[in-house]
Amino acid sequence: MVDLKDHPSPPPVNKSGLPNAFPRPGSKKILENDRVIVWNYTWMPGVPTPMHYHDKDVVVVYRYDGSLKSTPPKGDVVVNDYKFGTIKFNLRDRSHSEELVKGQQSAIMMEMK
C-alpha cells in the first residue's frame, strides 16, 4: 500500500536535455489519475533503455528475480539485484540508462504527480 499525502511539489526543471523516463518504448500505461501514473515495463536481456530523466518520484515493484545495470550520464555503473516482490522508492531529478544483465525483470512503476 502506498499512502499519498497532500503535499504537491512543483516538478523539477529537466536541464539534462534527455527525454523523460516515461513513456518509453515497450512501456504500457496501466492507470492515470490526478495523483499517479502507473506503468508496466519489461527489460529485455542486453537491450539498454535509452538514457532518460526521471521527472517524478516513483515507487517500483519488481516482478521477477533479475539484475539491472544502471548507468548515469557520468558513467558510474551500478548493478542492482532485485528479487520478486522487492519494492523501492526512487526520488525524481535523476538520469540514467538501465540494462538487464541477469535473470529476467519486469516492474510496475507508480509515478507520483
N, CA, C and O atoms as a GROMACS GRO file, in nm:
protein
  452
    1MET      N    1   0.084  -0.115   0.000
    1MET     CA    2   0.000   0.000   0.000
    1MET      C    3   0.090   0.123   0.000
    1MET      O    4   0.192   0.127   0.069
    2VAL      N    5   0.051   0.222  -0.078
    2VAL     CA    6   0.122   0.350  -0.082
    2VAL      C    7   0.026   0.456  -0.033
    2VAL      O    8  -0.083   0.472  -0.087
    3ASP      N    9   0.065   0.529   0.069
    3ASP     CA   10  -0.017   0.634   0.127
    3ASP      C   11   0.027   0.767   0.069
    3ASP      O   12   0.135   0.816   0.100
    4LEU      N   13  -0.057   0.827  -0.016
    4LEU     CA   14  -0.024   0.954  -0.080
    4LEU      C   15  -0.068   1.069   0.008
    4LEU      O   16  -0.184   1.076   0.050
    5LYS      N   17   0.023   1.159   0.037
    5LYS     CA   18  -0.006   1.277   0.119
    5LYS      C   19  -0.040   1.394   0.028
    5LYS      O   20   0.000   1.397  -0.089
    6ASP      N   21  -0.114   1.488   0.082
    6ASP     CA   22  -0.144   1.610   0.007
    6ASP      C   23  -0.028   1.708   0.025
    6ASP      O   24  -0.036   1.804   0.100
    7HIS      N   25   0.078   1.679  -0.046
    7HIS     CA   26   0.198   1.762  -0.038
    7HIS      C   27   0.255   1.779  -0.178
    7HIS      O   28   0.363   1.729  -0.209
    8PRO      N   29   0.180   1.851  -0.264
    8PRO     CA   30   0.231   1.867  -0.401
    8PRO      C   31   0.359   1.949  -0.404
    8PRO      O   32   0.377   2.041  -0.324
    9SER      N   33   0.446   1.915  -0.496
    9SER     CA   34   0.567   1.993  -0.516
    9SER      C   35   0.583   2.013  -0.666
    9SER      O   36   0.551   1.925  -0.745
   10PRO      N   37   0.634   2.130  -0.704
   10PRO     CA   38   0.648   2.155  -0.847
   10PRO      C   39   0.749   2.060  -0.910
   10PRO      O   40   0.847   2.023  -0.846
   11PRO      N   41   0.726   2.020  -1.034
   11PRO     CA   42   0.821   1.930  -1.099
   11PRO      C   43   0.955   2.001  -1.119
   11PRO      O   44   0.958   2.122  -1.140
   12PRO      N   45   1.065   1.925  -1.113
   12PRO     CA   46   1.195   1.987  -1.137
   12PRO      C   47   1.210   2.024  -1.284
   12PRO      O   48   1.143   1.967  -1.370
   13VAL      N   49   1.296   2.118  -1.310
   13VAL     CA   50   1.325   2.157  -1.448
   13VAL      C   51   1.423   2.056  -1.506
   13VAL      O   52   1.529   2.032  -1.449
   14ASN      N   53   1.387   1.998  -1.618
   14ASN     CA   54   1.472   1.899  -1.683
   14ASN      C   55   1.582   1.974  -1.760
   14ASN      O   56   1.561   2.017  -1.874
   15LYS      N   57   1.698   1.988  -1.697
   15LYS     CA   58   1.810   2.056  -1.760
   15LYS      C   59   1.902   1.958  -1.832
   15LYS      O   60   2.002   1.997  -1.892
   16SER      N   61   1.867   1.828  -1.826
   16SER     CA   62   1.953   1.725  -1.882
   16SER      C   63   1.950   1.719  -2.034
   16SER      O   64   2.045   1.674  -2.098
   17GLY      N   65   1.839   1.764  -2.093
   17GLY     CA   66   1.824   1.751  -2.237
   17GLY      C   67   1.780   1.612  -2.279
   17GLY      O   68   1.764   1.584  -2.398
   18LEU      N   69   1.759   1.522  -2.181
   18LEU     CA   70   1.716   1.385  -2.209
   18LEU      C   71   1.565   1.374  -2.206
   18LEU      O   72   1.498   1.457  -2.144
   19PRO      N   73   1.510   1.273  -2.273
   19PRO     CA   74   1.364   1.253  -2.265
   19PRO      C   75   1.327   1.204  -2.126
   19PRO      O   76   1.409   1.145  -2.055
   20ASN      N   77   1.201   1.229  -2.087
   20ASN     CA   78   1.152   1.177  -1.959
   20ASN      C   79   1.150   1.025  -1.962
   20ASN      O   80   1.145   0.964  -2.070
   21ALA      N   81   1.153   0.964  -1.844
   21ALA     CA   82   1.159   0.818  -1.831
   21ALA      C   83   1.040   0.749  -1.897
   21ALA      O   84   1.054   0.642  -1.955
   22PHE      N   85   0.923   0.811  -1.887
   22PHE     CA   86   0.801   0.754  -1.946
   22PHE      C   87   0.724   0.861  -2.018
   22PHE      O   88   0.727   0.978  -1.979
   23PRO      N   89   0.654   0.821  -2.124
   23PRO     CA   90   0.651   0.687  -2.181
   23PRO      C   91   0.782   0.655  -2.250
   23PRO      O   92   0.852   0.744  -2.298
   24ARG      N   93   0.814   0.527  -2.253
   24ARG     CA   94   0.934   0.480  -2.325
   24ARG      C   95   0.893   0.361  -2.410
   24ARG      O   96   0.791   0.298  -2.383
   25PRO      N   97   0.971   0.331  -2.513
   25PRO     CA   98   0.938   0.215  -2.597
   25PRO      C   99   0.922   0.089  -2.512
   25PRO      O  100   1.008   0.057  -2.429
   26GLY      N  101   0.814   0.018  -2.533
   26GLY     CA  102   0.787  -0.106  -2.461
   26GLY      C  103   0.710  -0.088  -2.332
   26GLY      O  104   0.672  -0.187  -2.269
   27SER      N  105   0.687   0.035  -2.289
   27SER     CA  106   0.612   0.057  -2.165
   27SER      C  107   0.462   0.060  -2.195
   27SER      O  108   0.420   0.097  -2.305
   28LYS      N  109   0.385   0.021  -2.095
   28LYS     CA  110   0.239   0.022  -2.109
   28LYS      C  111   0.180   0.097  -1.990
   28LYS      O  112   0.204   0.062  -1.874
   29LYS      N  113   0.102   0.203  -2.021
   29LYS     CA  114   0.035   0.277  -1.915
   29LYS      C  115  -0.083   0.194  -1.867
   29LYS      O  116  -0.169   0.155  -1.946
   30ILE      N  117  -0.087   0.168  -1.736
   30ILE     CA  118  -0.194   0.087  -1.677
   30ILE      C  119  -0.304   0.175  -1.619
   30ILE      O  120  -0.422   0.140  -1.626
   31LEU      N  121  -0.264   0.288  -1.560
   31LEU     CA  122  -0.359   0.374  -1.490
   31LEU      C  123  -0.304   0.515  -1.484
   31LEU      O  124  -0.184   0.536  -1.470
   32GLU      N  125  -0.393   0.611  -1.496
   32GLU     CA  126  -0.356   0.750  -1.469
   32GLU      C  127  -0.474   0.820  -1.405
   32GLU      O  128  -0.588   0.807  -1.450
   33ASN      N  129  -0.444   0.894  -1.299
   33ASN     CA  130  -0.544   0.980  -1.237
   33ASN      C  131  -0.476   1.110  -1.198
   33ASN      O  132  -0.365   1.138  -1.244
   34ASP      N  133  -0.541   1.190  -1.114
   34ASP     CA  134  -0.483   1.321  -1.081
   34ASP      C  135  -0.364   1.312  -0.985
   34ASP      O  136  -0.301   1.414  -0.959
   35ARG      N  137  -0.332   1.192  -0.932
   35ARG     CA  138  -0.222   1.177  -0.836
   35ARG      C  139  -0.105   1.092  -0.886
   35ARG      O  140   0.010   1.116  -0.848
   36VAL      N  141  -0.134   0.993  -0.973
   36VAL     CA  142  -0.029   0.899  -1.015
   36VAL      C  143  -0.045   0.858  -1.161
   36VAL      O  144  -0.152   0.872  -1.221
   37ILE      N  145   0.065   0.808  -1.217
   37ILE     CA  146   0.064   0.737  -1.345
   37ILE      C  147   0.131   0.603  -1.318
   37ILE      O  148   0.242   0.599  -1.264
   38VAL      N  149   0.065   0.494  -1.355
   38VAL     CA  150   0.119   0.360  -1.329
   38VAL      C  151   0.158   0.297  -1.463
   38VAL      O  152   0.079   0.292  -1.556
   39TRP      N  153   0.284   0.249  -1.468
   39TRP     CA  154   0.339   0.189  -1.589
   39TRP      C  155   0.379   0.044  -1.564
   39TRP      O  156   0.415   0.008  -1.452
   40ASN      N  157   0.372  -0.037  -1.667
   40ASN     CA  158   0.427  -0.172  -1.667
   40ASN      C  159   0.539  -0.172  -1.769
   40ASN      O  160   0.522  -0.128  -1.883
   41TYR      N  161   0.656  -0.223  -1.726
   41TYR     CA  162   0.771  -0.226  -1.817
   41TYR      C  163   0.848  -0.355  -1.795
   41TYR      O  164   0.865  -0.399  -1.682
   42THR      N  165   0.895  -0.416  -1.906
   42THR     CA  166   0.977  -0.536  -1.901
   42THR      C  167   1.110  -0.507  -1.970
   42THR      O  168   1.113  -0.462  -2.085
   43TRP      N  169   1.220  -0.533  -1.899
   43TRP     CA  170   1.353  -0.518  -1.956
   43TRP      C  171   1.386  -0.644  -2.034
   43TRP      O  172   1.354  -0.755  -1.992
   44MET      N  173   1.451  -0.626  -2.147
   44MET     CA  174   1.493  -0.739  -2.231
   44MET      C  175   1.644  -0.756  -2.217
   44MET      O  176   1.717  -0.656  -2.212
   45PRO      N  177   1.694  -0.880  -2.210
   45PRO     CA  178   1.838  -0.903  -2.192
   45PRO      C  179   1.921  -0.833  -2.299
   45PRO      O  180   1.895  -0.847  -2.419
   46GLY      N  181   2.023  -0.760  -2.255
   46GLY     CA  182   2.116  -0.696  -2.347
   46GLY      C  183   2.062  -0.577  -2.424
   46GLY      O  184   2.129  -0.528  -2.514
   47VAL      N  185   1.943  -0.530  -2.389
   47VAL     CA  186   1.882  -0.415  -2.459
   47VAL      C  187   1.870  -0.300  -2.359
   47VAL      O  188   1.774  -0.296  -2.282
   48PRO      N  189   1.964  -0.206  -2.359
   48PRO     CA  190   1.955  -0.095  -2.264
   48PRO      C  191   1.840  -0.001  -2.299
   48PRO      O  192   1.804   0.017  -2.415
   49THR      N  193   1.783   0.058  -2.195
   49THR     CA  194   1.684   0.163  -2.219
   49THR      C  195   1.758   0.285  -2.271
   49THR      O  196   1.878   0.300  -2.246
   50PRO      N  197   1.690   0.371  -2.343
   50PRO     CA  198   1.754   0.498  -2.379
   50PRO      C  199   1.789   0.575  -2.251
   50PRO      O  200   1.719   0.564  -2.150
   51MET      N  201   1.897   0.652  -2.255
   51MET     CA  202   1.929   0.739  -2.142
   51MET      C  203   1.807   0.828  -2.122
   51MET      O  204   1.755   0.885  -2.218
   52HIS      N  205   1.761   0.841  -1.996
   52HIS     CA  206   1.637   0.916  -1.969
   52HIS      C  207   1.645   0.990  -1.836
   52HIS      O  208   1.735   0.967  -1.755
   53TYR      N  209   1.548   1.080  -1.816
   53TYR     CA  210   1.540   1.166  -1.698
   53TYR      C  211   1.413   1.134  -1.622
   53TYR      O  212   1.305   1.128  -1.680
   54HIS      N  213   1.425   1.113  -1.490
   54HIS     CA  214   1.308   1.089  -1.406
   54HIS      C  215   1.260   1.222  -1.350
   54HIS      O  216   1.325   1.282  -1.264
   55ASP      N  217   1.147   1.267  -1.400
   55ASP     CA  218   1.091   1.395  -1.356
   55ASP      C  219   0.992   1.379  -1.241
   55ASP      O  220   0.941   1.479  -1.190
   56LYS      N  221   0.964   1.255  -1.200
   56LYS     CA  222   0.870   1.229  -1.091
   56LYS      C  223   0.930   1.128  -0.993
   56LYS      O  224   1.009   1.042  -1.032
   57ASP      N  225   0.891   1.140  -0.864
   57ASP     CA  226   0.921   1.035  -0.768
   57ASP      C  227   0.846   0.910  -0.813
   57ASP      O  228   0.739   0.920  -0.873
   58VAL      N  229   0.903   0.792  -0.785
   58VAL     CA  230   0.842   0.669  -0.833
   58VAL      C  231   0.857   0.557  -0.731
   58VAL      O  232   0.962   0.542  -0.668
   59VAL      N  233   0.751   0.477  -0.716
   59VAL     CA  234   0.755   0.354  -0.638
   59VAL      C  235   0.758   0.240  -0.739
   59VAL      O  236   0.673   0.233  -0.828
   60VAL      N  237   0.857   0.151  -0.725
   60VAL     CA  238   0.877   0.042  -0.820
   60VAL      C  239   0.856  -0.092  -0.748
   60VAL      O  240   0.913  -0.115  -0.642
   61VAL      N  241   0.773  -0.178  -0.807
   61VAL     CA  242   0.752  -0.313  -0.756
   61VAL      C  243   0.808  -0.409  -0.861
   61VAL      O  244   0.756  -0.419  -0.972
   62TYR      N  245   0.915  -0.481  -0.822
   62TYR     CA  246   0.981  -0.573  -0.915
   62TYR      C  247   0.909  -0.707  -0.915
   62TYR      O  248   0.869  -0.757  -0.810
   63ARG      N  249   0.893  -0.765  -1.035
   63ARG     CA  250   0.809  -0.882  -1.052
   63ARG      C  251   0.884  -1.014  -1.068
   63ARG      O  252   0.822  -1.120  -1.066
   64TYR      N  253   1.016  -1.010  -1.081
   64TYR     CA  254   1.095  -1.131  -1.100
   64TYR      C  255   1.228  -1.118  -1.027
   64TYR      O  256   1.254  -1.018  -0.961
   65ASP      N  257   1.310  -1.220  -1.038
   65ASP     CA  258   1.448  -1.214  -0.988
   65ASP      C  259   1.538  -1.177  -1.105
   65ASP      O  260   1.544  -1.249  -1.204
   66GLY      N  261   1.606  -1.066  -1.093
   66GLY     CA  262   1.694  -1.024  -1.201
   66GLY      C  263   1.778  -0.905  -1.160
   66GLY      O  264   1.746  -0.835  -1.064
   67SER      N  265   1.885  -0.882  -1.233
   67SER     CA  266   1.978  -0.774  -1.203
   67SER      C  267   1.977  -0.671  -1.315
   67SER      O  268   1.981  -0.703  -1.433
   68LEU      N  269   1.970  -0.546  -1.273
   68LEU     CA  270   1.970  -0.434  -1.367
   68LEU      C  271   2.095  -0.350  -1.348
   68LEU      O  272   2.130  -0.312  -1.236
   69LYS      N  273   2.160  -0.321  -1.459
   69LYS     CA  274   2.276  -0.231  -1.459
   69LYS      C  275   2.224  -0.091  -1.483
   69LYS      O  276   2.153  -0.067  -1.581
   70SER      N  277   2.259   0.001  -1.395
   70SER     CA  278   2.218   0.141  -1.407
   70SER      C  279   2.341   0.224  -1.439
   70SER      O  280   2.441   0.219  -1.367
   71THR      N  281   2.333   0.301  -1.548
   71THR     CA  282   2.446   0.383  -1.592
   71THR      C  283   2.401   0.528  -1.603
   71THR      O  284   2.325   0.562  -1.693
   72PRO      N  285   2.447   0.615  -1.512
   72PRO     CA  286   2.414   0.758  -1.523
   72PRO      C  287   2.500   0.823  -1.632
   72PRO      O  288   2.595   0.761  -1.680
   73PRO      N  289   2.469   0.946  -1.670
   73PRO     CA  290   2.546   1.013  -1.775
   73PRO      C  291   2.697   1.017  -1.748
   73PRO      O  292   2.776   1.013  -1.842
   74LYS      N  293   2.737   1.026  -1.622
   74LYS     CA  294   2.881   1.031  -1.590
   74LYS      C  295   2.946   0.893  -1.598
   74LYS      O  296   3.068   0.883  -1.592
   75GLY      N  297   2.865   0.787  -1.612
   75GLY     CA  298   2.919   0.654  -1.635
   75GLY      C  299   2.952   0.572  -1.513
   75GLY      O  300   3.017   0.468  -1.526
   76ASP      N  301   2.911   0.613  -1.393
   76ASP     CA  302   2.937   0.536  -1.271
   76ASP      C  303   2.839   0.420  -1.262
   76ASP      O  304   2.732   0.432  -1.201
   77VAL      N  305   2.874   0.307  -1.321
   77VAL     CA  306   2.785   0.192  -1.334
   77VAL      C  307   2.760   0.126  -1.198
   77VAL      O  308   2.853   0.106  -1.120
   78VAL      N  309   2.634   0.092  -1.173
   78VAL     CA  310   2.594   0.018  -1.053
   78VAL      C  311   2.505  -0.096  -1.100
   78VAL      O  312   2.416  -0.076  -1.183
   79VAL      N  313   2.526  -0.217  -1.047
   79VAL     CA  314   2.438  -0.330  -1.076
   79VAL      C  315   2.356  -0.357  -0.951
   79VAL      O  316   2.410  -0.378  -0.843
   80ASN      N  317   2.223  -0.356  -0.966
   80ASN     CA  318   2.130  -0.380  -0.856
   80ASN      C  319   2.060  -0.512  -0.878
   80ASN      O  320   2.004  -0.537  -0.985
   81ASP      N  321   2.062  -0.597  -0.776
   81ASP     CA  322   1.993  -0.726  -0.780
   81ASP      C  323   1.856  -0.709  -0.715
   81ASP      O  324   1.846  -0.662  -0.602
   82TYR      N  325   1.751  -0.747  -0.787
   82TYR     CA  326   1.616  -0.737  -0.735
   82TYR      C  327   1.552  -0.874  -0.733
   82TYR      O  328   1.570  -0.954  -0.825
   83LYS      N  329   1.477  -0.902  -0.628
   83LYS     CA  330   1.403  -1.026  -0.614
   83LYS      C  331   1.254  -0.999  -0.636
   83LYS      O  332   1.208  -0.886  -0.623
   84PHE      N  333   1.181  -1.104  -0.668
   84PHE     CA  334   1.036  -1.094  -0.680
   84PHE      C  335   0.978  -1.025  -0.556
   84PHE      O  336   1.008  -1.063  -0.443
   85GLY      N  337   0.896  -0.922  -0.579
   85GLY     CA  338   0.829  -0.853  -0.470
   85GLY      C  339   0.906  -0.740  -0.407
   85GLY      O  340   0.853  -0.672  -0.319
   86THR      N  341   1.031  -0.716  -0.450
   86THR     CA  342   1.106  -0.603  -0.396
   86THR      C  343   1.034  -0.474  -0.432
   86THR      O  344   0.990  -0.456  -0.545
   87ILE      N  345   1.023  -0.385  -0.334
   87ILE     CA  346   0.960  -0.254  -0.356
   87ILE      C  347   1.065  -0.148  -0.326
   87ILE      O  348   1.133  -0.154  -0.223
   88LYS      N  349   1.077  -0.052  -0.415
   88LYS     CA  350   1.179   0.052  -0.399
   88LYS      C  351   1.119   0.188  -0.432
   88LYS      O  352   1.042   0.202  -0.527
   89PHE      N  353   1.156   0.289  -0.353
   89PHE     CA  354   1.118   0.428  -0.380
   89PHE      C  355   1.238   0.499  -0.436
   89PHE      O  356   1.348   0.491  -0.380
   90ASN      N  357   1.220   0.569  -0.548
   90ASN     CA  358   1.328   0.646  -0.611
   90ASN      C  359   1.286   0.792  -0.623
   90ASN      O  360   1.176   0.823  -0.669
   91LEU      N  361   1.374   0.881  -0.581
   91LEU     CA  362   1.347   1.024  -0.594
   91LEU      C  363   1.359   1.069  -0.739
   91LEU      O  364   1.432   1.010  -0.818
   92ARG      N  365   1.286   1.172  -0.771
   92ARG     CA  366   1.292   1.233  -0.904
   92ARG      C  367   1.423   1.310  -0.922
   92ARG      O  368   1.507   1.313  -0.832
   93ASP      N  369   1.437   1.371  -1.037
   93ASP     CA  370   1.552   1.456  -1.071
   93ASP      C  371   1.681   1.374  -1.083
   93ASP      O  372   1.783   1.408  -1.023
   94ARG      N  373   1.674   1.266  -1.161
   94ARG     CA  374   1.792   1.184  -1.186
   94ARG      C  375   1.785   1.129  -1.327
   94ARG      O  376   1.678   1.116  -1.386
   95SER      N  377   1.901   1.096  -1.380
   95SER     CA  378   1.911   1.045  -1.518
   95SER      C  379   1.995   0.919  -1.519
   95SER      O  380   2.090   0.905  -1.441
   96HIS      N  381   1.960   0.826  -1.607
   96HIS     CA  382   2.038   0.704  -1.624
   96HIS      C  383   1.981   0.621  -1.739
   96HIS      O  384   1.877   0.654  -1.796
   97SER      N  385   2.052   0.515  -1.770
   97SER     CA  386   2.008   0.411  -1.862
   97SER      C  387   2.009   0.282  -1.782
   97SER      O  388   2.086   0.270  -1.687
   98GLU      N  389   1.925   0.186  -1.819
   98GLU     CA  390   1.918   0.058  -1.747
   98GLU      C  391   1.931  -0.056  -1.847
   98GLU      O  392   1.890  -0.045  -1.962
   99GLU      N  393   1.990  -0.166  -1.798
   99GLU     CA  394   2.002  -0.284  -1.883
   99GLU      C  395   1.991  -0.409  -1.798
   99GLU      O  396   2.054  -0.418  -1.692
  100LEU      N  397   1.913  -0.505  -1.842
  100LEU     CA  398   1.901  -0.634  -1.775
  100LEU      C  399   2.027  -0.714  -1.800
  100LEU      O  400   2.061  -0.741  -1.916
  101VAL      N  401   2.098  -0.753  -1.692
  101VAL     CA  402   2.224  -0.825  -1.708
  101VAL      C  403   2.219  -0.966  -1.650
  101VAL      O  404   2.312  -1.045  -1.672
  102LYS      N  405   2.112  -1.000  -1.577
  102LYS     CA  406   2.100  -1.134  -1.521
  102LYS      C  407   1.954  -1.164  -1.492
  102LYS      O  408   1.882  -1.077  -1.442
  103GLY      N  409   1.908  -1.285  -1.522
  103GLY     CA  410   1.772  -1.326  -1.490
  103GLY      C  411   1.671  -1.261  -1.583
  103GLY      O  412   1.699  -1.237  -1.700
  104GLN      N  413   1.555  -1.234  -1.528
  104GLN     CA  414   1.452  -1.160  -1.602
  104GLN      C  415   1.398  -1.053  -1.510
  104GLN      O  416   1.408  -1.065  -1.388
  105GLN      N  417   1.339  -0.949  -1.567
  105GLN     CA  418   1.286  -0.843  -1.482
  105GLN      C  419   1.177  -0.764  -1.552
  105GLN      O  420   1.187  -0.730  -1.670
  106SER      N  421   1.075  -0.738  -1.476
  106SER     CA  422   0.963  -0.656  -1.515
  106SER      C  423   0.920  -0.583  -1.390
  106SER      O  424   0.944  -0.631  -1.279
  107ALA      N  425   0.857  -0.468  -1.404
  107ALA     CA  426   0.816  -0.393  -1.286
  107ALA      C  427   0.689  -0.313  -1.313
  107ALA      O  428   0.659  -0.275  -1.426
  108ILE      N  429   0.617  -0.290  -1.206
  108ILE     CA  430   0.507  -0.195  -1.205
  108ILE      C  431   0.563  -0.069  -1.138
  108ILE      O  432   0.614  -0.075  -1.027
  109MET      N  433   0.552   0.044  -1.209
  109MET     CA  434   0.610   0.169  -1.160
  109MET      C  435   0.502   0.273  -1.143
  109MET      O  436   0.428   0.304  -1.237
  110MET      N  437   0.492   0.328  -1.022
  110MET     CA  438   0.391   0.429  -0.992
  110MET      C  439   0.461   0.564  -0.979
  110MET      O  440   0.529   0.591  -0.880
  111GLU      N  441   0.443   0.648  -1.081
  111GLU     CA  442   0.499   0.782  -1.077
  111GLU      C  443   0.403   0.875  -1.002
  111GLU      O  444   0.283   0.875  -1.029
  112MET      N  445   0.457   0.953  -0.909
  112MET     CA  446   0.377   1.047  -0.831
  112MET      C  447   0.369   1.181  -0.904
  112MET      O  448   0.471   1.237  -0.943
  113LYS      N  449   0.250   1.229  -0.921
  113LYS     CA  450   0.233   1.360  -0.986
  113LYS      C  451   0.251   1.472  -0.886
  113LYS      O  452   0.240   1.589  -0.923
   0.00000   0.00000   0.00000
